[in-house]
Amino acid sequence: MTAGYLLRSLLLLILALFSANASNWLYLAKLSSVGSISDEKTCEKLRGLIQRQVQICKRNLEVMDAVRRGAQIAIDECQYQFRNRRWNCSTLETVPVFGKVVTQGTREAAFVYAISAASVAFAVTRACSSGELDKCGCDRNVHGFSPEGFQWSGCSDNIAYGVAFSQSFVDVRERGKGQSSNRALMNLHNNEAGRKAILNNMRVECKCHGVSGSCELKTCWKAMPPFRKVGNVIKEKFDGATEVEQRKIGTTKVLVPRNAQFKPHTDEDLVYLEPSPDFCDFDPRTPGMLGTAGRHCNKTSKAIDGCELMCCGRGFHTEEVEVVDRCSCKFHWCCYVKCKQCRKMVEMHTCR
């Protein structure tokens, strides 16, 4: 091998690692020992940020607590959406929080990037609407009367500000020298797809005014969907994600479907570069690859949460355990519900 070839290979490896670790900022969710991010020195101590993100932190101190909440929202939603899958978004106390699982260009990584970019846009937008931030507030561009005859009023969510901040903070790691690599293109595409899951599902909320709520006048505002809705949309995109490869069209590098018979993906779809591992077995060389031994499974299900698929054909243990549920609940005037505690034995199945 020539020295030039080795140098190029090393540069490509560095670019791949640079891009693959772009979700390190999610470690903000683990910083329970850090109080409010209120001074520039705190920004320098935040683990998981690259230097450009540290600079953004210093210029936007009041926004960073919202970013940290966004990191936690992303992790929580990932764990909810993947709770019945072999890889269930288990986190580590290291960087990256999901381990090396998301350093590969898989569908799982695509989901993590999309949900993370969406969560920052969501959390920052919510902080704007709640009056938490001086730099932004309600979206005052939404005003006047709509074609349907209602008046735009109230506090419309300033999603434009949230999306713009997400683009500047989350995407910064992909911009620059490595932005034309396969993985950087994949990450940038999925980041934008995550934000579009909010933008394309904004809803109109209204309040009626008039005698006895007659709705003689109706004022409305634009609101973000619940984040669970956003998670559901991105999970659907995960299920239908497109495997892609890089191609040069003129002077531009783009991602196209690896299978030419597949229709081109849209800006709202998730894309990935390589097939996922089966996630069946614990791999000590790959942090985050915990396997499915000891996971609960559904004996009667034929889906991925069923014992046959979840346990990867290794079989499962069954034991009877006692569970305590609330039962015989009664509403008492006014205004509380009182329940009894009922004990029952149920079968619990865990993978071998």
N, C-alpha and C positions, 0 to 999 in steps of 0.2 A: 504493500500500500504506500502511496506517496504521502508526503507531509501535507500537501494541499488537500488531499482527500480526507485525511484524519482531521484536519482543521475544520473542514466543512461539516463533517459528521459531528464534531464537538459542538459547533455553533448550532446545528439543527437540534441537538440534544438539549442545549441550554434554552433555546427558544421553546422547545416542547415543554420543558419543566417550568419555564416562565409562564406559559399559557395555562398549563395543567393546574398550577397552584393558585389560580385566580380566585378561587372561592375561599382562600385562607381567612378573609375578613369575617367569615361566619364565626370565627373564634370569639368575636365580640360577645356572642351570647353566653360564653363561658366565664366572662370576667365579672363574676359576682363580687369579687373583692374590690372592684373599682366602683367608686361612687359615681355621681354625675360627672360627665366629661365636661368640665367647666374651665379648663385652662390648657394652654398650649403644651405644657410639660406632660400632661396626661396623654395627649395625642402621641407623643414620642415613645411612651411606654406601652402603647396598645400593641399587643402581639398579633401578628397576622396581616398587618398593613404594609404595603410597599411605601416607598418614600413619597410618591405622588399622592397616595391616599392620606398619608400623614399631613401633607400640605393642605389637602382639601379639608381635613379635620380641623386644622388650625384656623382656616378661613371661615369655617362653618361650625363653630363650637356648639351653638345652640341646637343644631340639627343632629348632632351625633348620638344623643340619647335615643332619638327616633330611629336612627340607623341600627343601633344596638337592639332595639325592640324588633326591628325588621328581621334581624338575624335570628332571633328567637322564634318569631312567627314562621320563618322559612323552615326551621328545624322541626317545629311542632307539626306543621302541615305536611311535611315530607313523611314524618313518622305516622301520621294519620292515614295518608293516602297509601302507604306501603305496609300498613300494619299486618296485612294478610299475605305478604309476598316473602319469598326466601330472603331477599335483602330488604330489611325493614328500616333503613336509615338510622341504624344504631350509631351513636356518636362516641368519640374518644376524647380524652382530656389532652389531646395534642392537636397540632396543626398538620394537615387539614382535619376538621372535626369529624368528617365522614371517613377518614383514612384514605388509603390509596385507591379505594374503589372509584372515586370520582376523578382520579388522574388519568383514567383511561377514557377514550372517546366513545363511551357506550350510551345507550338510551338512559341509563340511570344518571349519568353525568349530565345529560341534556336536561333531564327533569330538575336536577339540583340547581343548575344555572338559571333555568327559567323561573323557578319558584323563588329563588333568591333575589333576582332582579325585580320581580313583581313585589316581593315583600318590602323592599326598600321604598319603592314608589308608593306602596300602600301606606306604610307607616309614616313616611314624611308627609304625604297628603293629609292623613288624619291629624297629624300635629299642626299642619297649617289651619285646618278647619276648626280645631279646638282652641285656637288662639295662643298656642304654645310658642309659636315662632314669630319674631318681629319681621323677618324677611318676607313672609308670605301670610296670606289670610284666605278668605273665601275668594272664589273665582268671580270677580266683578264684571267679567266680560259677558256673563250670562244675565241678560236683563231685557226689559221690554215685554212685549206680548208675543206668545207663540202663535203659529198658524191655527192651532187647536183652540185658541181663545183664552188660555190661562195666562196669568202674569208670572214671569220669571222673578222670583224674589227669594228670600231666605238665604242660606249659606250654601252655595254650590261648592262641591269639593274641588279644590284647585289641583286637579290631577296633572295638569301641564307642568306645574312646578315639581311635583313628586316624580314624574317621569324624567324630567330634565336632570334632577339631582341623581336619580338612579343611573342615568346614562353617564354622568360625569364621574360618579364614585365607583360604580360596579364595573363599568366597561374600561376604566382607565388602564387596567392591567393588560388588556388585549390590544390597546392602541400602541402605535409606535412601530418599533423594528419588527416585532413578531406578528403584526396584524394580518399578514398575508399567509401565515402558516395554516395548515388544515385545521388545527385545533383552535386557533384564534378565530378563524372564520366561523367554525361551529359554535364556539362560545358566544360570539357576538350575535349570531343569528338567534340562538336560543334565549339569550338575554332579552332581545327585542320581542320575541314571541311571548315571553312571560309578561312583559309590560302590556302587550296588546290584549292579553287575557283580561286585564282590567279595563283598558280603554274601550274594548268592543262590548263590554258588558255593563257600562255605566247605565244607571237607571234613573227614572224620573220619580221623585217623591213629591207629594202634594198635601196641602192643608186647605180645608174648606172654611169659608167665612160667610157669615150671614145669620139671620134669625134662626135659632135652634139648629144650627149646622146645615142650613138649607143649601149651602154651596152656591150662593149667588155670585160669589167671587172665589176663585181658586188660585192660590199662589203655589208655585212649584219650584223645585231646585233639582240640580243634578247631583246624584250621590253615587259613590263607589258601591259595587256589589259586596256582600260579605266575603271575607277572604276564603271561606270554605267553598264558595262558588268559584272563585279564582282557582283554587286547588283542584276542584273537580274538572274544570276546563283543561288545565294543564295536564292532569292525569289522563284525560281522554286523548290529548295530543301525544302523550307518551305511548299509549297503546297503539297509536297509528303512526308512530314516528318513521321517518324515511332514512334509509341508509344512503349516505352520499359519499362522493369523492370530489377532489379538486380538479377543476379544468380551467384552462386559460382561454378566455374569449377576447381576442384582440390583446390589449395590454392589461385586462382585468382578470383576476383570479376569482372564480366563483365555485360554489358547491352545487353539484348536479346529482340526481339519483344514480346510484351505482348500477341499478338495473334500468336499462333504457326503456323497458316496457312500462315502468311506473310513471305516473303523471308527475310533473314538476311540483315540488312542495311550494306552499305559499309562505308569506311572512309570519303567519300565525301557527305554522306547523313546527314540530320539533324535528331536528335532524341529528344523526349520529354517524360516526366513522367506522366503528368496529363492533362486532357482535358482543353481547354480554357473556360473561362466564356463567356457569350454572348456579353459583353461590351455594353449592351443597355442602362443601367441606371447609373446615377451618384451615386457614393458610397463615402460619406465623410470619411468612415473608411479606404478606400483604395486609398491613393494618386495616381493619375494617371488614376484612373477609372472615366473618365469624362462623360461617356455616349454619346449619339448621338443627344440629343436635340440641335437644332440650327445648325446642320451640313447641308451643301448643299448636295442635292441628285439629281440623274438623273431620271426624271419622266418616260422616255421611256426605261430605262435599266432594264433587268431582272437579272442582276448580283448583286454582293454585294453592288455596288455603287448606285443601283436603290432605289427609295424612299421606296418601300415596305420592302426591307431587311434592308437598312440603318436605317430606322426609326422604325424598330422592330414592325411594324404593328400599330404604334400610329398615323399614318397619317402625313400630311405635310402641310405647308403653301405655297401659291403661290402668288408672287407679281411681278409686272412689274418694272424693274429698267432700268435706262439709263446707257449704257456703251459707252466708247469712245475707238475706235480702229483706228489704222493707216490704211489709204486707199489711193488709187490712187498714189501709190509710183512710182517714176520715177528715173532712174539712170542718173546722170549728169556727163559729161566728165570734168575733171577727178579729184576726184573719190569719189563721195558721192551719197547717195540716199536721195531724198526729198519726204516726204509723207504729205498728208493732214490728218486732224483728222475728223473722221466721228462719228456721234452720232446715236445710235439706241436703241430701246427699246427691252428688252429681258425678258423672264419669268425666275424668280429665285425661286427655290423650297428649302425649309428648313424644317428639321424634327421638329415635335412638341415635 
